[in-house]
Amino acid sequence: MEGLAVQLRNPLFLHPKWKRAIPTRAGSGDFGIVAGAIPSFSHSLTPFRAFTSTRTGSAIVAAAAPPSQAQLLAEKEKEFDNLASGDSIRQRFLKFYASRGHKVLPSSSLIPDDPTVLLTIAGMLQFKPIFLGKVPRQVPCATTAQRCIRTNDVENVGHTARHHTFFEMLGNFSFGDYFKKEAIVWAWELSTKEFGLRADRLWVSVFEDDDEAFELWSNEVGVPLERIKRLGKEDNFWTSGVTGPCGPCSELYYDFHPERGYFDADLGDDSRFIEFYNLVFMQYNKKDDGSLEPLKQKNIDTGLGLERMARILQKVPNNYETDLIFPIIEKASKLANVSYGTADDQTKRNLKIIGDHMRAIVFLISDGVAPSNVGRGYVVRRLIRRVVRTGRLLGIKGDGMGDLEGAFLPIIAEKVVELSTNIDSDVRSRSHYIFEELKREELRFVQTLERGEKLLEEKLANALSNAEQNGTAPCLTGEDVFLLYDTYGYPVEITKEVAEERGVSVDINSFDMEMEKQRRQSQAAHNNVKLAMGNGANIAENLPDTEFIGYDNLYAKAIVQSLVIDGDPTAQVSEGSNVEILLNKTPFYAESGGQIGDHGFIYVVEGENQPKAVVEITDVQKSLGNIFVHKGTVRKGVVEVGKEVEAAVDVKLRQRAKDHHTATHLLQAALKKVIGQETSQAGSLVAFERLRFDFNFHRPLLDSELGEIEGLINEWIEAGILLQTKVMPLADAKRAGAIAMFGEKYGEEVRVVEVPGVSMELCGGTHVSNTSEIRGFRIISEQGIASGIRRIEAVAGGAFIEYVNARDIYLKQLCSTLKVKPEEVVTRIENLLEELRAVRNENSALRAKAAVYKASVIASKTLLVGKSEQYRVLVECLDDTDPESLKSAAEYLMETLPDPTAIVLGSCPGEGKVSLVAAFTPGVVNLGIQAGKFIGQIAKLCGGGGGGRPNFAQAGGRKPENLVSALEKAQADLIATLSEKGN
């Protein structure tokens, strides 16, 4: 090999492990293959020839060899492709750390347990409670490939080489096990030996005061001093918050252009460097005064960006052209009938946006996030609509395959699902639901998109015109942006993008004000259990987990380990106090898995049957891992820390919870049987008085479907099926077909509740022993609560009996009032409603006649305006006339008064209500005066709005006190306008 060189357009080197030439990007001009980089083989090396990649234009080396050697080289090419693929990088990372004692753990859901964040944004998030000292470690060190979502830089997607909404973070974590030296040495070994990165291409950053890390990189690893950069707190110091664990960071960078030298090198230069591995050394605790104290348990948190490493190893110019994303881009290119390789920069950016966003969309929906206008749902909806608009910009029509009424997102999503196998195997099993959700959301958006685009174009044209006339900068008002968002479903981010493309700014502050005015959506409150003293000390720091014995026992003797009042610990509590009690063991079930906590009593017993103290428990929550917090009120006596107590669960309420929880499992099984296996749980509540089950489905259920579901469940109840409960490894449970509950996080060992032949679910809740205990099941309601999310409320067991008895009482009262038999109630009510409708119609006709009569009286009050007094104006208030009668009056005047005439009528039909109508004859409309626009402006004066056709429009308002002045303005404006236009 010595001296062998092949002249190519791009500099190349042979990867040290495989016979393939790779662009080295060492500089411009012609470079040769780096000699000495090929390991020895039993076959002799054959000459190479260059060809050009259709994707990147980069030269690649192939062998011109006899068939046997060509076959060998092809095998080596294939070996390289496999080893450098995104899937292989992920697997090699995990195996590397597994071989060094790390437990390989699965990626957590994109829906995090942490209430402080909307989505999973980092690999360390699932371990945050361990790092914060809230839960004990289960293993000394772990490694994961975590799916992550970040949308704070969504505007940069497609514009830079590395920004994404969805990405995978490969991480290795130490929970008080190894620390800085091992983390640094292993990171270097992984990079240079496992992944074969050239050592002279790697740079390192350390925190400016972290001399230990600097010495390790320099002396232990051997990185030249000129390639180690000291950076400040902003770049290289991690904190968990204002107080708490923190520590310095160290980062590894790959240098694409080493020929630029060391002098004045800037690691933030994206054209030269890419940061691919971040090591966080959690070694301090930040106190309230800002000072740092060493942690007793030092931790390691790292993150290696899979897409970034794939870019480096696959030698492509950006993350999007790796095998993790580029197949999606190719799919979109085909639908748009464009070639990525020959496309202009804007087209490439649009294709990159689709490639990136589609990954985020598919994995979010798979993890249970349905498109909506709030929270996580809005993240998905925003990304979907951005892809739809981007696809339209690329020229994708319909499904891109000839069906103009079809949707293209499901077709591209097929490729995402195909690539998901080694990321999350559950995506494929949920693909049917994902495709259906995407189709519905896309077609729903397209229905309003064209109208929204037209309106946006009008608003932008007006903004540009007004700016030109007034000599100001063009700006889109917050009211206009909100109208597009609220009425046409146009995300404000897309409006902002389109506006900026036209050189128009957006008044986001006034948009936020409009949003605040209209915000009526409730947000579920979090059950935060406060277990910190006033000085911030952790009460439960030294407390062991609570032993739960409530599956088999509803009574237990226990020791009071801690008493808490308003977040502060106390040695004793007395009668009337609201208290949180921590016991060493308990029969009380703590709220989790949708099931509410048990109710009952805690007694301090004196003598045989005389309680010295009584605490009524009305809620039980889990905190800090597996510590049960019993919330209640002291009804009698004094309770002290360290005393023995008797804990007794309310047996009847526990039975109701068991009935409803098992019924929830039966409901999910019945739903899958009736409406399809693809439906899945999206939330639940198991209470004493009812159950609530949220599920993914695109339409309301038919009465026949609800009847079938109810019938199936009652059949299973009547069958008296014995339940089976087992504890097994999570992997075994999944292989057996157990269904995971929505939003739950599982350990390695899981509890499986099975109703044989009906359902099998991972569940930690309490259940009946036999389905016959439930006695009966009845669906109370079925409704939509968000886009693609339905909710069923039902009762079972004791609540079912109460519900049926209550309905029976209501029916008896109804029969008594109507003086009919039960089977005659419906007919009697229908007759009464028909009579009521007839009376209302008669009353409405009389009101309309009265309004027309009033109109005939005021017809003589018309004003003649214009140079020749050829225009008539009639503006009057008709007292409390209702809107429909006001409309009849205006129509009568339109028919009786000669053309041209402008009529505006107003009334106050009720408290806090204003009704307005404008009716213009053709002679007025032909002057460019439109009834809809005119009455809309007048209605604003009365705190309302409205519109309609150019010749006839209605409006309303909420400020009757402004009606007189509004009508006066209407009359003045009409007189002025008609006088001007009529001359």
KANOR-V460955 format. One record per residue. N is the residue number from 1. RES is the residue in one letter. PHI is phi in degrees with one decimal (999 if undefined). Layout:
# KANOR-V460955
n,res,phi
N,RES,PHI
N,RES,PHI
This chain:
# KANOR-V460955
n,res,phi
1,M,999
2,E,-55.9
3,G,86.6
4,L,-69.0
5,A,-148.8
6,V,-120.6
7,Q,-76.8
8,L,-135.4
9,R,-67.9
10,N,-104.1
11,P,-66.1
12,L,-133.1
13,F,-141.3
14,L,-85.8
15,H,-56.1
16,P,-60.3
17,K,-106.0
18,W,-135.1
19,K,-81.1
20,R,-147.0
21,A,-82.3
22,I,-124.4
23,P,-58.9
24,T,-89.0
25,R,54.1
26,A,-71.6
27,G,164.9
28,S,-88.8
29,G,94.5
30,D,-93.2
31,F,-130.5
32,G,-103.8
33,I,-73.5
34,V,-69.9
35,A,-76.7
36,G,78.4
37,A,-100.0
38,I,-104.4
39,P,-69.5
40,S,-75.2
41,F,-127.0
42,S,-71.2
43,H,-97.9
44,S,-73.3
45,L,-72.5
46,T,-101.9
47,P,-62.3
48,F,-115.3
49,R,-129.6
50,A,-100.5
51,F,-139.1
52,T,-109.6
53,S,-69.0
54,T,-71.2
55,R,-84.1
56,T,-108.3
57,G,79.1
58,S,-79.7
59,A,-78.8
60,I,-126.9
61,V,-100.6
62,A,-126.0
63,A,-95.9
64,A,-99.8
65,A,-140.4
66,P,-58.2
67,P,-50.7
68,S,-64.6
69,Q,-74.3
70,A,-63.1
71,Q,-64.9
72,L,-61.4
73,L,-65.9
74,A,-62.7
75,E,-65.3
76,K,-67.3
77,E,-59.2
78,K,-63.8
79,E,-61.1
80,F,-63.2
81,D,-56.6
82,N,-65.7
83,L,-72.8
84,A,-100.2
85,S,-71.4
86,G,-58.5
87,D,-62.9
88,S,-71.1
89,I,-61.7
90,R,-58.8
91,Q,-66.5
92,R,-67.5
93,F,-61.1
94,L,-63.5
95,K,-66.3
96,F,-58.3
97,Y,-80.4
98,A,-61.9
99,S,-70.8
100,R,-112.1
101,G,87.3
102,H,-86.7
103,K,-83.0
104,V,-79.8
105,L,-111.6
106,P,-73.1
107,S,-64.8
108,S,-81.6
109,S,-65.8
110,L,-71.7
111,I,-95.6
112,P,-80.3
113,D,-73.8
114,D,-71.2
115,P,-72.0
116,T,-85.0
117,V,-128.3
118,L,-76.9
119,L,-136.4
120,T,-71.4
121,I,-109.2
122,A,-155.9
123,G,-66.3
124,M,-81.2
125,L,-60.1
126,Q,-67.8
127,F,-102.1
128,K,-55.3
129,P,-60.2
130,I,-71.2
131,F,-62.3
132,L,-84.5
133,G,77.5
134,K,-87.2
135,V,-133.7
136,P,-73.4
137,R,-70.9
138,Q,-94.5
139,V,-138.3
140,P,-70.6
141,C,-154.2
142,A,-144.1
143,T,-140.3
144,T,-144.5
145,A,-119.9
146,Q,-95.9
147,R,-73.4
148,C,-134.0
149,I,-131.2
150,R,-138.1
151,T,-119.4
152,N,-68.8
153,D,-112.3
154,V,-60.6
155,E,-67.2
156,N,-86.5
157,V,-61.2
158,G,90.2
159,H,-90.1
160,T,-109.1
161,A,-85.1
162,R,-134.2
163,H,-81.0
164,H,-142.4
165,T,-89.6
166,F,-110.6
167,F,-155.5
168,E,-111.8
169,M,-110.5
170,L,-86.7
171,G,-139.1
172,N,-123.2
173,F,-132.6
174,S,-122.5
175,F,-108.2
176,G,78.2
177,D,-97.1
178,Y,-83.9
179,F,-139.0
180,K,-60.0
181,K,-62.3
182,E,-62.7
183,A,-60.4
184,I,-71.0
185,V,-63.1
186,W,-67.1
187,A,-61.7
188,W,-70.0
189,E,-64.2
190,L,-59.5
191,S,-68.6
192,T,-92.4
193,K,-96.5
194,E,-67.3
195,F,-96.2
196,G,69.3
197,L,-71.1
198,R,-68.6
199,A,-59.6
200,D,-76.3
201,R,-98.7
202,L,-101.6
203,W,-116.7
204,V,-132.9
205,S,-115.5
206,V,-134.2
207,F,-66.0
208,E,-56.4
209,D,-102.4
210,D,-89.3
211,D,-66.6
212,E,-62.1
213,A,-63.7
214,F,-59.3
215,E,-66.0
216,L,-62.9
217,W,-63.5
218,S,-77.9
219,N,-90.1
220,E,-76.9
221,V,-90.7
222,G,96.0
223,V,-74.5
224,P,-58.3
225,L,-56.3
226,E,-70.6
227,R,-107.8
228,I,-115.0
229,K,-112.8
230,R,-90.4
231,L,-123.3
232,G,-84.7
233,K,-60.2
234,E,-60.4
235,D,-98.1
236,N,-131.9
237,F,-143.7
238,W,-99.6
239,T,-131.0
240,S,-89.4
241,G,165.7
242,V,-63.0
243,T,-129.9
244,G,112.2
245,P,-58.1
246,C,-161.3
247,G,170.9
248,P,-73.6
249,C,-118.3
250,S,-139.0
251,E,-126.8
252,L,-105.0
253,Y,-122.8
254,Y,-102.8
255,D,-102.1
256,F,-81.3
257,H,-134.2
258,P,-65.1
259,E,-65.2
260,R,-77.4
261,G,82.6
262,Y,-94.5
263,F,-63.5
264,D,58.9
265,A,-69.5
266,D,-113.7
267,L,-64.8
268,G,-84.5
269,D,-79.8
270,D,-65.1
271,S,-74.7
272,R,-115.5
273,F,-115.4
274,I,-137.8
275,E,-76.9
276,F,-123.4
277,Y,-144.9
278,N,-120.4
279,L,-112.6
280,V,-108.4
281,F,-102.6
282,M,-80.6
283,Q,-125.8
284,Y,-125.7
285,N,-116.3
286,K,-87.7
287,K,-89.0
288,D,-58.2
289,D,-83.5
290,G,90.1
291,S,-77.1
292,L,-112.1
293,E,-124.8
294,P,-62.9
295,L,-78.1
296,K,-66.4
297,Q,-114.0
298,K,-87.0
299,N,-123.4
300,I,-121.7
301,D,-133.1
302,T,-127.2
303,G,-150.4
304,L,-114.4
305,G,-73.3
306,L,-60.7
307,E,-63.5
308,R,-71.2
309,M,-66.3
310,A,-62.1
311,R,-60.8
312,I,-66.3
313,L,-72.3
314,Q,-88.3
315,K,56.2
316,V,-114.7
317,P,-74.3
318,N,-157.4
319,N,-63.3
320,Y,-68.6
321,E,-93.2
322,T,-81.2
323,D,-72.1
324,L,-79.2
325,I,-125.6
326,F,-60.3
327,P,-59.0
328,I,-70.3
329,I,-62.4
330,E,-60.9
331,K,-63.6
332,A,-65.2
333,S,-61.0
334,K,-63.9
335,L,-65.6
336,A,-86.1
337,N,58.7
338,V,-129.4
339,S,-105.9
340,Y,-60.0
341,G,-61.9
342,T,-107.4
343,A,-73.7
344,D,-76.4
345,D,-61.5
346,Q,-65.0
347,T,-63.9
348,K,-62.3
349,R,-61.5
350,N,-63.8
351,L,-66.4
352,K,-65.3
353,I,-59.1
354,I,-63.8
355,G,-59.0
356,D,-71.9
357,H,-63.4
358,M,-64.3
359,R,-64.0
360,A,-60.8
361,I,-61.4
362,V,-62.8
363,F,-71.9
364,L,-66.4
365,I,-63.7
366,S,-60.3
367,D,-83.8
368,G,103.6
369,V,-92.5
370,A,-96.5
371,P,-58.4
372,S,-158.6
373,N,-103.9
374,V,-135.5
375,G,52.6
376,R,-62.6
377,G,-59.6
378,Y,-72.4
379,V,-59.5
380,V,-64.0
381,R,-60.8
382,R,-61.3
383,L,-67.6
384,I,-59.6
385,R,-69.1
386,R,-67.7
387,V,-67.7
388,V,-60.8
389,R,-64.9
390,T,-63.3
391,G,-61.2
392,R,-65.7
393,L,-63.6
394,L,-78.6
395,G,96.8
396,I,-73.8
397,K,-111.2
398,G,59.8
399,D,-89.4
400,G,77.1
401,M,-128.5
402,G,110.4
403,D,-89.4
404,L,-69.7
405,E,-96.7
406,G,-89.2
407,A,-124.3
408,F,-96.9
409,L,-61.2
410,P,-60.8
411,I,-67.6
412,I,-69.9
413,A,-62.6
414,E,-57.2
415,K,-69.0
416,V,-62.1
417,V,-61.8
418,E,-59.6
419,L,-83.4
420,S,-86.8
421,T,-51.3
422,N,-92.5
423,I,-96.9
424,D,-152.6
425,S,-65.6
426,D,-72.3
427,V,-60.8
428,R,-62.1
429,S,-68.7
430,R,-101.7
431,S,-61.4
432,H,-59.5
433,Y,-63.6
434,I,-60.3
435,F,-62.4
436,E,-64.5
437,E,-63.8
438,L,-64.3
439,K,-61.4
440,R,-61.1
441,E,-66.5
442,E,-65.0
443,L,-65.6
444,R,-64.6
445,F,-70.7
446,V,-61.7
447,Q,-60.3
448,T,-102.1
449,L,-62.1
450,E,-64.2
451,R,-64.9
452,G,-64.5
453,E,-62.5
454,K,-65.0
455,L,-65.5
456,L,-61.7
457,E,-61.2
458,E,-63.0
459,K,-65.0
460,L,-67.4
461,A,-62.2
462,N,-64.7
463,A,-63.0
464,L,-67.4
465,S,-65.4
466,N,-63.0
467,A,-64.4
468,E,-65.6
469,Q,-68.4
470,N,-94.3
471,G,68.6
472,T,-117.3
473,A,-77.5
474,P,-66.8
475,C,-145.6
476,L,-89.1
477,T,-71.2
478,G,-63.7
479,E,-62.9
480,D,-66.5
481,V,-64.7
482,F,-67.1
483,L,-59.3
484,L,-63.9
485,Y,-71.4
486,D,-78.3
487,T,-92.1
488,Y,-108.0
489,G,68.2
490,Y,-85.0
491,P,-58.8
492,V,-60.5
493,E,-65.2
494,I,-69.7
495,T,-57.0
496,K,-63.8
497,E,-61.3
498,V,-63.6
499,A,-62.5
500,E,-65.3
501,E,-61.4
502,R,-95.2
503,G,79.1
504,V,-114.6
505,S,-83.2
506,V,-125.9
507,D,-82.3
508,I,-67.6
509,N,-60.9
510,S,-70.9
511,F,-63.7
512,D,-61.7
513,M,-64.9
514,E,-64.8
515,M,-62.1
516,E,-64.2
517,K,-62.7
518,Q,-94.3
519,R,-71.6
520,R,-129.7
521,Q,-87.3
522,S,-81.8
523,Q,-122.2
524,A,-65.1
525,A,-77.7
526,H,-92.7
527,N,-87.7
528,N,-90.0
529,V,-93.7
530,K,-86.5
531,L,-131.1
532,A,-126.4
533,M,-73.8
534,G,-56.7
535,N,-86.9
536,G,91.7
537,A,-67.5
538,N,-94.2
539,I,-61.4
540,A,-87.2
541,E,-57.5
542,N,-108.0
543,L,-90.7
544,P,-76.1
545,D,-61.5
546,T,-74.7
547,E,-79.8
548,F,-96.5
549,I,-119.4
550,G,-76.5
551,Y,-68.7
552,D,-112.4
553,N,-133.0
554,L,-110.1
555,Y,-143.8
556,A,-159.1
557,K,-91.2
558,A,-146.9
559,I,-110.0
560,V,-74.6
561,Q,-93.5
562,S,-160.1
563,L,-124.2
564,V,-131.1
565,I,-124.1
566,D,52.2
567,G,87.6
568,D,-112.4
569,P,-72.9
570,T,-146.0
571,A,-80.2
572,Q,-153.3
573,V,-134.0
574,S,-119.6
575,E,-52.5
576,G,93.6
577,S,-82.3
578,N,-87.1
579,V,-139.9
580,E,-113.9
581,I,-114.4
582,L,-111.3
583,L,-109.2
584,N,-75.3
585,K,-149.1
586,T,-157.1
587,P,-92.8
588,F,-75.4
589,Y,-80.0
590,A,-92.6
591,E,-53.1
592,S,-173.7
593,G,61.0
594,G,88.9
595,Q,-88.4
596,I,-73.1
597,G,-73.2
598,D,-66.6
599,H,-110.6
600,G,163.5
601,F,-138.4
602,I,-118.6
603,Y,-114.8
604,V,-105.5
605,V,-94.9
606,E,-125.7
607,G,80.1
608,E,-77.5
609,N,-131.0
610,Q,-109.5
611,P,-69.4
612,K,-77.6
613,A,-144.9
614,V,-134.4
615,V,-118.6
616,E,-86.5
617,I,-95.5
618,T,-118.9
619,D,-166.3
620,V,-136.5
621,Q,-124.2
622,K,-95.5
623,S,-143.1
624,L,52.7
625,G,98.6
626,N,-135.4
627,I,-99.7
628,F,-90.1
629,V,-110.9
630,H,-91.4
631,K,-102.7
632,G,-168.6
633,T,-129.0
634,V,-74.4
635,R,-89.5
636,K,-158.7
637,G,76.4
638,V,-128.5
639,V,-115.4
640,E,-125.6
641,V,-64.8
642,G,92.7
643,K,-82.4
644,E,-81.5
645,V,-132.1
646,E,-113.8
647,A,-105.0
648,A,-130.2
649,V,-82.6
650,D,-64.4
651,V,-64.5
652,K,-66.0
653,L,-69.1
654,R,-61.7
655,Q,-61.2
656,R,-63.5
657,A,-64.5
658,K,-62.8
659,D,-56.0
660,H,-70.9
661,H,-70.6
662,T,-65.1
663,A,-62.5
664,T,-63.6
665,H,-62.6
666,L,-64.3
667,L,-64.5
668,Q,-63.3
669,A,-63.9
670,A,-67.1
671,L,-61.0
672,K,-62.7
673,K,-72.9
674,V,-89.0
675,I,-108.2
676,G,128.8
677,Q,-66.8
678,E,-74.0
679,T,-67.0
680,S,-145.0
681,Q,-67.7
682,A,-127.1
683,G,146.0
684,S,-160.9
685,L,-140.1
686,V,-114.6
687,A,-115.2
688,F,-75.4
689,E,-96.2
690,R,-169.3
691,L,-126.5
692,R,-133.1
693,F,-134.5
694,D,-100.5
695,F,-147.2
696,N,-82.1
697,F,-163.7
698,H,-94.6
699,R,-151.0
700,P,-65.3
701,L,-76.9
702,L,-73.2
703,D,-58.2
704,S,-65.6
705,E,-68.4
706,L,-62.2
707,G,-63.6
708,E,-66.3
709,I,-62.1
710,E,-60.8
711,G,-63.4
712,L,-59.7
713,I,-63.6
714,N,-68.0
715,E,-64.8
716,W,-65.8
717,I,-66.0
718,E,-64.2
719,A,-68.7
720,G,59.6
721,I,-84.5
722,L,-75.5
723,L,-81.2
724,Q,-122.1
725,T,-122.6
726,K,-134.1
727,V,-112.1
728,M,-150.2
729,P,-61.0
730,L,-55.9
731,A,-62.0
732,D,-66.2
733,A,-64.6
734,K,-66.8
735,R,-64.2
736,A,-75.6
737,G,97.4
738,A,-66.8
739,I,-92.4
740,A,-83.7
741,M,-82.0
742,F,-59.8
743,G,76.9
744,E,-89.8
745,K,-111.1
746,Y,-116.6
747,G,-89.0
748,E,-70.4
749,E,-102.3
750,V,-129.5
751,R,-98.7
752,V,-112.3
753,V,-106.8
754,E,-121.7
755,V,-102.8
756,P,-50.2
757,G,80.9
758,V,-124.3
759,S,-152.3
760,M,-146.4
761,E,-135.9
762,L,-77.7
763,C,-159.2
764,G,-101.6
765,G,-79.6
766,T,-96.0
767,H,-139.5
768,V,-70.1
769,S,-84.6
770,N,-140.9
771,T,-59.7
772,S,-64.5
773,E,-61.0
774,I,-71.2
775,R,73.6
776,G,-173.1
777,F,-141.8
778,R,-142.9
779,I,-78.5
780,I,-90.2
781,S,-155.3
782,E,-141.4
783,Q,-153.7
784,G,-87.8
785,I,-117.2
786,A,-166.6
787,S,-61.3
788,G,78.5
789,I,-122.7
790,R,-109.6
791,R,-134.6
792,I,-112.6
793,E,-112.1
794,A,-150.6
795,V,-129.4
796,A,-148.3
797,G,62.0
798,G,-58.7
799,A,-65.7
800,F,-64.3
801,I,-60.6
802,E,-62.0
803,Y,-63.6
804,V,-65.5
805,N,-64.0
806,A,-64.1
807,R,-62.8
808,D,-65.2
809,I,-64.5
810,Y,-59.9
811,L,-65.4
812,K,-62.4
813,Q,-63.6
814,L,-66.2
815,C,-63.0
816,S,-65.7
817,T,-67.7
818,L,-86.3
819,K,58.3
820,V,-137.3
821,K,-79.0
822,P,-53.4
823,E,-72.2
824,E,-101.7
825,V,-60.6
826,V,-61.2
827,T,-62.1
828,R,-63.4
829,I,-65.2
830,E,-60.5
831,N,-64.7
832,L,-63.8
833,L,-64.1
834,E,-64.7
835,E,-63.4
836,L,-64.1
837,R,-60.6
838,A,-63.1
839,V,-64.8
840,R,-64.3
841,N,-62.8
842,E,-63.9
843,N,-64.5
844,S,-64.4
845,A,-64.2
846,L,-65.8
847,R,-64.5
848,A,-63.0
849,K,-62.3
850,A,-64.8
851,A,-66.4
852,V,-63.7
853,Y,-62.6
854,K,-59.9
855,A,-63.1
856,S,-64.8
857,V,-72.5
858,I,-86.0
859,A,-58.5
860,S,-77.7
861,K,-91.5
862,T,-63.5
863,L,-101.4
864,L,-97.4
865,V,-133.2
866,G,100.6
867,K,-58.4
868,S,-103.5
869,E,51.9
870,Q,-88.5
871,Y,-104.5
872,R,-109.7
873,V,-126.6
874,L,-132.4
875,V,-126.5
876,E,-144.2
877,C,-106.0
878,L,-106.7
879,D,50.9
880,D,-105.0
881,T,-60.7
882,D,-71.9
883,P,-56.1
884,E,-66.9
885,S,-69.8
886,L,-62.6
887,K,-62.7
888,S,-61.7
889,A,-63.5
890,A,-65.3
891,E,-63.8
892,Y,-62.3
893,L,-65.5
894,M,-59.5
895,E,-77.5
896,T,-95.3
897,L,-86.4
898,P,-70.2
899,D,-85.6
900,P,-94.8
901,T,-140.5
902,A,-117.0
903,I,-120.4
904,V,-133.2
905,L,-121.4
906,G,-138.8
907,S,-159.5
908,C,-120.9
909,P,-74.2
910,G,-173.7
911,E,-63.7
912,G,70.4
913,K,-127.9
914,V,-128.8
915,S,-122.6
916,L,-134.2
917,V,-144.9
918,A,-124.8
919,A,-132.7
920,F,-116.3
921,T,-76.5
922,P,-54.0
923,G,-62.5
924,V,-82.0
925,V,-61.1
926,N,-64.8
927,L,-84.6
928,G,90.9
929,I,-97.4
930,Q,-104.8
931,A,-60.9
932,G,-59.8
933,K,-67.4
934,F,-66.0
935,I,-70.2
936,G,-62.3
937,Q,-69.1
938,I,-66.7
939,A,-62.1
940,K,-59.4
941,L,-67.2
942,C,-101.8
943,G,73.5
944,G,-144.7
945,G,-174.8
946,G,163.2
947,G,169.9
948,G,167.9
949,R,-77.5
950,P,-60.2
951,N,-100.3
952,F,-155.2
953,A,-152.7
954,Q,-122.8
955,A,-152.0
956,G,-142.0
957,G,-158.1
958,R,-120.0
959,K,-126.3
960,P,-59.3
961,E,-64.7
962,N,-98.3
963,L,-61.9
964,V,-59.4
965,S,-67.6
966,A,-66.6
967,L,-67.2
968,E,-62.3
969,K,-67.7
970,A,-58.7
971,Q,-65.7
972,A,-62.4
973,D,-65.4
974,L,-65.4
975,I,-62.2
976,A,-64.2
977,T,-67.4
978,L,-68.2
979,S,-65.9
980,E,-70.6
981,K,-74.0
982,G,-83.3
983,N,-91.4
